[in-house]
């Protein structure tokens, strides 16, 4: 019998010991071992994403029925108090792409921290401020923070079905916002009504736990990313200026139109000079992204026009009193929001052409009904169709827009898409005023 003896030389032993010692002290090796021991997490549960995103809608609509109370408390006129609504809409519009850019560059945790701090800080300011300018600042901070959290949630949705839950939640809480705001104002204070969006921060710690997988993967949270070169300050500023001018277009048409043309020209020139900057040139040149974003803008504008017009049409054409019209519209909004989730759930089995045909068809039918109908229930059907098309577009077309971008740019695609959708919310009330409310 032959015995094989393995001899370990002192040099080999010393080398192995040194390697083990280096491995124990090397921070990269320690991080790798810690990562390997960390349990892998799946997609963020969609209800937590809904809680992160949807309180923004309730906060946006909470002041609708209590503007006179707010005006008296702050010692200003009712028309001046409407800036509390306009400042929120403006900050939502400009905050979404900015916070989405932060998500793209610095990762999930940084975006959650900044957005959460803005939301909490703005809420504290609204709760304590005795002056309108300071209250406006608080509302703007609330909206920017809430928009950032919504951008994170939309980026993590990963599928149209999960995005449908978030969009339906937007519609439901947006529809319930005015009534919720009025009840809180009458029971406690209008300041509490303006603070409902802060409950979104309850989801921040849970969502932050999922910052373990690569950014852009379906349902992933995104790691803390390394800096991606110098931040494009000029591109972010020009996009903010352009969005600001568009939001102000209904309030000061001449000045805002000129400003928007100048800002758009400067932004286009900047994108040519820096195609990989804050607004990626490759993204905005893609027909899938542009088609999705512009269709969402049109359907959102149509819905918000109906939202402000239908109560007046119910009173003028169907002789409904204000209470009946408000109740009927609330039921219609809740119904349309719930139905939009069915489209989002079914969209995975439908072609893009089929989905867009449904959205355009229902949206156009809703607008046509609102123009010609005089029977109350039919006007409510128009409301159902309007919110169905808008929230369905937000759910499905946002996924189309995101799919047109490479993984690192998906948060940017979501942010720019959401900006277009929210611009519809800025244009709709102005269109309703011009066509219906001022008549």
N, C-alpha and C positions, 0 to 999 in steps of 0.2 A: 504494500500500500504506500502510495506516495503522498506526502504531506506538503501542501503548498503554504509557504509562509509569506505573509505580506509585511513588508518592512516599511515603516513610516519614518522618514528621515527627519532630523530636527529642523531642517529648512522648510519641509512641507508643513510640519506641525506649526512652526512659527508663522508661516504664510497664512494658514487657515485661521490661526488665532488672531492675526492682524486683520484679516478680512472680516471676521466676526466682530472684532472690536470697532473697526471702521463702520461696519453696518449698524452697530448699536449707537454710534455717536453721529452718524451722518443724518442731517435733518431730512434730506430727500428720501433716504431709506425708511426712516421712521414714519414719514408721511405716507409712503407707499404701503407699509405694513398696517398703519391705522386705517387707510382707505380700504384695504383688502378685508379687514375685520368688520368694517362698517356694514350694517345690513342695507342691501339695495332696496330702494323705494320705487314703487310703481308710480303711475300718473297721479297727480293731485286729485283727490276726490272732487267731483264737479260741484257738489253743494258748497264746499269751502270756496271754490272759485266764484260761485254765484254770490256768496256772502261778501267776498272781497270786492266784487264789482258793482252789484246792483243797488246798494244804498245810495250811490251817486244819483240815480234817477229820482229817488224819493226826495233827496235834498234839493235837486233842481226845481221840482214842481211844488215843494212845500209852501212857498210864499204866495202862490197864485190867488188864494182866497183871503189872505190876511194882510195884503199890502196896505189898506187903510189903517189897520192897527199899528203896523210897523211905522208908517209915516207919522202918525200922531205921537208915538213914543219917541221918535228921533227928532221931532219938531220940524219936519219938512213936508213939502206938498206930495200928493199922491203920484204925480208924474215923476218927481225926483226920486221917490222911493223905488220906481221901476228899475233904476240902475242896479239895485240889489239882484235883480234877475239878469240884467244884461251883463254885469260883471262876472256872474257865475258862468254864463254861456261863453263869454270870452275866454275865461281861464280854462274851461273845459276844452275849448277848441285848441288853444295854443299849448296847454299843458300836456295833452295826449302825445303829440310827436316828440316833445322835449323829454318827457319821462320815458317814452319808448326808446329814445336815443340813449338815455342813461342805462336802461336795461340791456341794450345791445352792447354797450361799451364796458360796463362795470358789473353786469350780472344781476341776478335776482335779488340778492340780499341788499345790495346798495340801492336798487330801485325801490324795494319795499321800505327800507329805512327812510329814505328821503320823502317818498309819497306819504308814508304814515306820519312823519313829523309835520309835514305841511298840513295834513288833514287835522291832526290834533291841535297844532298851533293855531290854525285858522278858526277852529271851533271855540277854543278858549278866548280868542279875540272877539268873536261874535257874541259870546256869552257875557263879556265884561265891558265892551265898548259902549260909551254913551253918545258917540258922534258918528255921523254917517260916513265920513271918509275912512275912519278906522274900521267900521263895520264892513265897508266895501272891500277893504284890504283883507279882512278875515274871510269874507265870502270867496274872494278870488283864491286865497290859499286853500280853503276847503275844496274848491272845485279842481284846482291843479292837483292836489293830493289824491282826491277821489279818481280823477282821470288817470293818474299814474297807476293806481291800484287796478283800475279797469283795464288798462293796457297790459299789465302783467297777467291778469286773468285771461284776457283774450289770447295772449301769446302762448299760454299754457293749455288752452282748451284742446288743441290737437286734432279735433274732428268736428265736422258740422253738427253732429248729434249733440256733443257736449257744448259746443258753442250755442246751440239752440236753447239749451237750458238757461244759459247766461242771458241771451237776448230776450227770451220769454220773461225772465225775471226783471229785466230792464222795463219791459212793457207793463208788467203787472205793478211793480212798485212806482213807475212813473204815473200810471193811471190812478193809483191810490194816494199818491203824494199830496195833492191838494186837500183831500178830505182828512188825511192823517195830520197834515199841518194845521188845518183849522181846529181839529179836536184838541191837539196839544196846546195850541195857542189859547183856546177858551178855557182849558182845564188848568194850565200852568202858566206858560209864557210863550210869546212868539219866538223868543230866543231859543227855546227848546225845540220849536218846530224847525228852525234852521240848523239844528245840530244832529238831526237824525242820521246823516250820512256817516257820522263818526263810528257807528257800530261796525263799519267795515274793518276797523283795526283789530277786531276780535279774530279775524282770519289770518292776520299777518304772521303770528308765530307758527301756525300750522303750515301755511304755505312755505314759509322760510325753511322748514325742515326738509323740503324736497329739493334743495339746492345741491344736488349730488350728481346730476346727469348732464350731458352736453346740451348747451343751449340749442334750441331749434328742433330737438327731437320731439315727437308727438307726445304731448302730455308731460314733458320734462320741465324742470324748473330752470335749468341753466346754472352753470358753475360761476363762481366769481372769476370773471375774465381778466386777462392782462390788458393793460392799456393798448389801444389799437392806433398808435400814432397820435399826432397832435390833434386835439379836439377842434372841430370846424366851427369856431365861434361865429364867424361871419355867416356861414350857411344857416346856422340856428337862428341868428338874429334876423336875417332876411326872411326866413320862413315865418318867424313870429310876426314880423311887420306885415307880411302878405296876409296871414290869417287874421290879424287884427283889423286890417282894412276891410276884409271881406265881412267880418262880423259886424262892423260899424256901417256897412253899406245901407241897411234899411233905415238907420237913424240919421245919417248925414250923407245922402247919396252922392252929391257932387264931389265933396272933399274925399270921401272914401273911395270913389271910383278912380279919381286921379292918383291917389296914394297906392291903390292896389295895382294899377298899371305900372307905376314906377317900381314898386317892390317886386312885381312879377318879372319885369325886365332885368332888374339887377340880380334877382335870384337865378334866372335862366343863364345869364352871363357867368355867374359864379359857378353854377353846376358844370358849365363847359370847361372852366378853368380847373375845377376840382371835382372830377366825376365820381370819386369815391368818398366824398364828404358827407355832410349831415343828410343831404338829399341825394341818394345814389342815382347817377344818371342811368345806369343799366336798368334800374327798377322802374323809373317813371317812363321809360321808353317801351316797356313791354305792354302789348295790347291787352293781355289778360288782366294785368293790374289796373291799367287805365280804365278799361271797360267796367270792371267790378266797382272801382271807386266812384266813377261818374254815375253809374246806374244807382248805386246806393245814395248818392247825393240827390238825384232826382226823386227817388221813392221816399227818402226822408223828408225832403221839402214838401212833397205832395201830402204826406201824412200830417205834418205839423200844420199845414194850411187847413186841412180838414179838422184837426183837433180844435183849432180856434174858431173855425167857421160854423161847424155843425150846430153847436148850441144856439147860435143866432138864427140859423136857418130853421131849426125846430120851432123856435118862437115865432118867426115871421111867416113861415109857410104852413106849419102844422098846428099853430096856436097852442103849443105846449107851454106850460109855465116853466120858470127857471129850475125849480126843484125836480120836476119830472124829466126835463131835458138833461140835467146833470146826472141823475140816477141812470137814465137810459144810456148816456154816453159812457158812464163808468162800467156798466155791464158789457157794453160793446167792446170797450178797450180790453177788459179782462178776457173776453172770449177770443178776440183776435190775437192777443198775445199767446194764449194757450194753444190756439190752432197753429201758430207759426212754428211751434216746436215739432209738430207732426211733419211739416215740410222739411225742417232741418233733419229729422230722423230719417225721412225717406230719401233725402237728396243723395245719399251714398249709392243708391240704386238707380239714380237718374243721371242722364247726361247733363252737361253744363247748359246746352241749348234748351233742354226741356225745363230745367230749373229757372232759367232766365225768362222763358216764355210764360211760365206760371206767374212769376213775379211781375213782369210787365203787364200781362193780361189782367191780373187782379187789380194792380195799381191803377191802370187806365180805366177799368170798369168802375172802381170806387170814385175816381174823379168825375167820370161822366154821370154817375148816379147823383152825386152831390150837386152838379150843375143843373140837372133837369128834374129831379124828384121833388115832390111836395108832400108825400105821405111820410109821416114820422118814422115808422119802422124801417122804411126803405132808406132814409137818411142814416139810420143807425147801421144798416147793412154797409153803407159806404164807409162808415167809421171802422167797422170790422175789417173790411177789405184794405183800408189804408194802413192800419197798424199791422195787419197780417203781412202785407207786402214789405213794409219798412223793417219790421223786426226779423222777418224771414231773410231779407237781404243782408241785414247785419250779421245774421248767423252764418249763412251759406256763402255769400260773396266775400266775407272777410277771410274765409278759408281759401277761396279761389285766389284772392289777392296775396295771401301769405304763401301759397304754393308757387307763385310766380317768382319768388325770391329765393336765393340760396340761404341755407340755414342761418348764417350769422346776420343776415339782413331781415329775417322774418319779423323781429320786433319793430323794425323801422317800417316795414310794409304794413303791419297792423296799425301802427301809430298814424301813418299818412292816410290809410283807409278810414280810420275812426275820425280823423280831422274832416274828411269829406262828408261823412255821415252827419257829424255835428253841425257842419255849415248848413245843412238842410234844416236843422232845428233853428238856426238863426234867420234863415230866409222865410220859412213858413209863416210865422206870425205877421211879418211885414206884408206878405202876399195876401193873407187873410184880411188884414186891415185895409189894404187898397181895394180889394174886390168885394168884401162883404161888410166888414165892421164899420167902415167909414160911410157906407151908403145910407 
